[in-house]
Amino acid sequence: MVVAFYALIGALLGVSWLTFFHYLARHPDLVAHEVDDRIVPAERFRALIGVILYTTAGFLGYLVAPLIGLVIFIVLPVFYGITSARLRQVPLRRRIARRPPPPGT
């Protein structure tokens, strides 16, 4: 039962973010001009994935096995961290992407 409750809270948080970014997508004048045009759709997608995964974790955790829900709950923050706009801008990652090919290739 606790797995389902946690999933419900997570899904509701995701719905609030989804609503927020949907509103921003429909009212682009509220977004700062410096913000990349791809950010709002990407954030809407992340929120939708969160809602889907929290809901899936709740159902599977309640109906099948709580451990399945727990695994999804652990994966979700990792997903949010990896897809975060700030993480995409880490200088090390940019340096690796621009690294010239090794000699002899």
Order of alpha helices (4+ residues) and beta strands (2+ residues): alpha-alpha-alpha-alpha-alpha
